[in-house]
């Protein structure tokens, strides 16, 4: 995804993937935004088989109207070398930051019963294509994401009594919470827990 999404968008993808009510599927290096491509490679010892595979890949690309000039030769050792993860990335800048976020989100997933519960009866999702936002409620846990490059104001669907509060668990980007109105800056996210008002 690092070839298609910027750093902040990769952070939003991590929050959504790791906190969804499904088993998270993370591709190799996705948790730190690996910059290395994953290209199809082979090491067939039979030259005729290697040639047939390379030609077959080119035909597949052509059938999908993709540029065939840039199809990596699966038998070329450089295709394999390009596809190897660069483990030094996990210790630097944005890669390290993304990995840290992934670890925090996984920790939340393990700690919150509403997130670890695989059943759907207490889960609701409210997408808004116009504002490019998504609100998910899993039990008392809220996941609110703004995919747009413009700020958005959201109110959690199915909010409890207004006297209740919101405990912020994790944020990405610029986020403000005020009386259950959530202000999300461009490309931002909030993970929070609804907290009942204290009994007086």
Secondary structure, 3 states (H helix, E strand, C coil): CCCCCCHHHHHHHHHHHHHCCCCCCCCCCHHHCCCCCCCCCCCCCCHHHHHHHHHHHHHHHHHCCCCCCCCCCCCCHHHHHHHCCCHHHHHCHHHHHHHHHHHHHHHHHHHCHHHHCCCCCCEEEEEECCCCEEEEEECCEEEEEECCCCCEEEECCCCCCCCCEEEEEEEECCEEEECCEEEECCCEEEEEEEECCCCC
